[in-house]
């Protein structure tokens, strides 16, 4: 929420600084904590023992809205392409559901609200729509297609929110170990 409230250039700058931060001395951390406590006294109350790094940035960017994510990534691509590439490797966005195997996608479909899915797919590529539809029963696919057809024009913001809800379901299932997301790094080979 804080990152989304910053101006676009500051969003990316803060993201870059967090990603490049590795370890911090306790004294510096306490001083930063004191300053933040004074300025954000109603927001404080969390433990700040772990700070920064790529994983922290990925977690932050994954929890922002799509516009903030896009802004941060565009800035980083221009100003620090290596960092942008490293973050991209670890991010998962709706379009990445194309990389799910059929069994995993079918598991996702059992958890996703179909109204949300029809809205999410409204802004998807034809290939991605086809992948989702072919992993559904014929009747369910027809109903979903009808929902999308009768929906008419929708706001991009609504589509992005629906896509984020689907992504959240995917991340939850991955965290539970119920599906595996291929990250393209070759370390998850199956036989």
Secondary structure, 3 states (H helix, E strand, C coil): CHHHHCCHHHHHHHHHHHHHCCCCCHHHHHHHHHHHHHHCCCCCCCCCCCCCCHHHHHHHHHCCCHHHHHHHHHHHHHHCHHHHHHHHHHCCCHHHHHHCCHHHHHHHHHHCCHHHHHHHHHCCCHHHHHHHHHCCCHHHHHHHHHHHHHHCCCCHHHHHHHHHHHHHHHHHHHHCCCCCCCCCCCCCCCC
